[in-house]
Amino acid sequence: METIRDNGHSDRVIKKCQRMAGLKALLKEWELSDNLDLDYVRGLKARLLSVKNQLKNMCGHDGSEGMDDW
């Protein structure tokens, strides 16, 4: 019988999805704020895009499926 080893990939995908959800929530709060810091919001959007691309490369999709669970 072949032993299947868990290399932690699924844990990394879950953490990446959680990070993406956190960045989305933070971005939403900043966009609703009266005191909008455009440079900070631009940086948040760049980080969110980076995480989306990393997740897409990790699992072949953008990770948006099932995001309501986070």
N, C-alpha and C positions, 0 to 999 in steps of 0.2 A: 504494500500500500504506500502510495506517495504522500509525503508530508507537505502540506501547504504552509508556507511561511508568510506571516504578515509582516510586510516591510514598513508598515505605518502609512502607506499611501492614503488609505481611506481617512485616517486621522488628519492628515495634512489637508485633504480636500475639505473636510468638515471645518477645520480651522479657517481655511481660506474663505469658505462660504460665510462663516460667522464674521470674519473681518469685513467682507463685502457688505453684509447687512448692517454692521456698525457704521461703516463709512456712509452708506446710503441714509441712515437715520440722522447722522451728524450733519450731512449736507442738507437734508430736508429742514432741520432746525435752523441752520444758518440762513437758508434761503427765506425762511419765514421771519427772520429777525429784522428788527427796525435798524439795528446797528450793523449793517452789512459790510464786512471786510472782503472786498473783491479779490485781493491777493490770496487770502486764506481759502476762500471758496474755490478759486482757480486751482490751488494746490490740492484741495480735497477731491476735486473732479479728476485731476491727474492721477492721484493715488487710486481712486476708484477704477479708472480706466486700466491702470496697471494691474490691479488685482483681478479684474475681469479677464484680461488677457492671460494672466498666469493660470487662472482657473480653466479657461478655455483650453490652454495647452495641456493642462493636467488631465482633463477628463473629456475633452472633445465637445463641450458645450459651454454656454456662458454662466451656468450655475443658477439661472433664475428659476428653474423648476424646483418646486418644493421650498422656496425661500420663505414662505409663510410659516414654516416650522421653526425658524430661528428666532 
